[in-house]
Amino acid sequence: MKTLRDVKVGETAVVARLHGEGAVKRRIMDMGITKGTEVYVRKVAPLGDPIEVTVRNYELSVRRADCEMIEIV
């Protein structure tokens, strides 16, 4: 299974599925990350956390732990 954490800077991925339960999954969906959405990885912080992505034409910082819950194609 490939997750958003595996995507390199400058690459675009499509969300295949969201893992996780309850409030965490809901928060990810509220940020606009849903099945079929394109996610472009803009930058990664020096220590690897957080990861800055572009989703639906806006910039978003996502924690590494949350990136592991986002399965991509």
Secondary structure, DSSP 8 states (H G I E B T S, - for coil): --BGGG--TT-EEEEEEE---HHHHHHHHHTT--TT-EEEEEEE-TTS-SEEEEETTEEEEE-HHHHTTEEE-
